[in-house]
Amino acid sequence: QVQLVESGGGLAQAGGSLRLSCAASGRTFRSYAMGWFRQPPGKERQFVAAISWTGDRTYYADYVKGRFTISRDAAKNTVDLQMNSLKPEDTAVYYCAAGLTTSTRANRYDYWGQGTQVTVSS
């Protein structure tokens, strides 16, 4: 079992930055790939970024590439999402997820956090 808790959401102005963190519990965390997804108001959940269990491979959605950075700290059991140059369209509930394969597809992830709200004002 893996339990995930997100933190770091909040309100930011366009062009600003926020850093989300996902704290994981469970001895097998280090063997899981991790992903960040988001759900904008009234829209489907969408992929944001993913990182392999080794941390050597990362993937990004085109709409965040060059602005967001995913990273993981095996010693701390955390996965972070650094979000720079935020845009109003980045407003969403952000979720971290754990799965056995590194994927852009939500249905490949087995464990999910409760989500954290990110609101970007123009």
N, C-alpha and C positions, 0 to 999 in steps of 0.2 A: 504494500500500500504506500502511496505517496500522497501527502497532503500539501497543498499549495496555497500561499497567502500573498496576495499582491498588496503593494503600498506605493505611495509616491504620487498618486493622482492629485488633481486639483485644477485650479484655474490659471491659465497663462494667456498672455497677449500674443497676437500674431507676431512671428519672428522670434519669440522667446523659446525657452527650453524647459523641459521637465525630465526627470529621471525616474522611471518606474523600477521597482524591485520586486522580485518574486522569491519568497523564502520557502524552501522545500523541506519537508521532514520525511524520514524513511531512509533506511540503510542502503536501498538500491537506487537512490537518486542519481548517483554518479553514472549509472548505466543507461539513463534515459536521455533521449533527445528532448529539447525544450523548444516551445514555440510561443509566440505572442500573437494573439488575434484581437480583433476589435469589432464592436458592433455599434455603428453610428445610429442615431435616432431614426426609427422607421425603416432600417435596412437590415439585410442579412449579415451574419457574422462573416468577417473577411480576414484573410491572412495578412500578417504584418511582417514577421521575421521568425526565423528558426535557426537553431544552432545544434550541431551534432553532439553526441555524448562526450566525445573527446575535445570538443571546442574548436576543432581545426577547420570545420566547414560551417559557413553561415549562408543564409538565403534571405532575400528581402523582396517584398512586393515592390513593383515599379514605382508606386506612388509614394514610397518612403525612402527609396534608395538614395544614398548620398546625404540623407538628413537624419536617419535613425541608425543606431548601432546596438546590436545585441551582444552580450557577453555573459560568461558564467564564471563563477568562482567555486571550484569544487571543494575547497577547504571550508568555505562559509555556507555551502549548499544554497547558493543564490544565483539567480539569473536576472540580469538587469537589461533595461531598454532605455538607452539614452536618446532622447528626442530633441532635436535642434530644429531651428527654422520652422517652428510650428505654424500650421495654417488652420483657419477655422474649420476646414473639412477634416481635420484630424480629430475633431470632437467625437468622442465615442466612449463606451465602456470597454476598457482594455482587460483582456484575460490572458493569463499564462497557462500553459498546458504541458503535460509530460507524456511522452510516448516512446515506444521501442524503436521507431524509425523516424528519421528526420524528414519531415514532410510539410508541404504547404496546405495539405488537406486536413480540415478539422476532424474528420472521422478517423484519422490515423492516431489521434491522441486519446489516451485512456483516462487521464486525470486532469481536472480543471480547477482553477481557483475561482473565487467568488466574484472577481472583477473589481476594477477601480475606475472611477469616472475621471475622464480628462475633458476639460472644456477650454477651447481656445477662442478668445474674443478678438474681433477685428478692430 
